[in-house]
């Protein structure tokens, strides 16, 4: 079995409001989210083209951002639409959806109140745990 690295795949990732070719979805190595762990994510499964408990995941993502003192600059409704669109654009029926938010590279300090909040949604094929051999 050949492993495909996650930075070298076909498809698209939704990044800060637009669909971006998978290989072009990048962030800077001096991102606050990387250095100070100001990144939150939700790992979600889709079955039959529907994300399991999608709204609950979106609400938990927003609450996690609030714990780190930043907010998602998109409504819950927009996030729900984006996640469904990412699945559709990547032709995924049974898969994994990763919605994530992080502080950008505008400041490098513990309390980085002037950083931009970045938001992305990626999805990839991932069969059911129960059917894997």
Buried (B, 14 or more C-beta within 10 A) or exposed (E): EEEEEEEEBEBBBBBBEEBBEBEEBEBEEEBBBBBBEBBBBBEBBBEEEEBEEBEEBBBBBBEBBEEBEBEBBBEBEBBBEBBBBBBEBBEBEBBBBBBBBBBBBEBEEEEBEEBBBBBBBBBBBBEEEEEEE
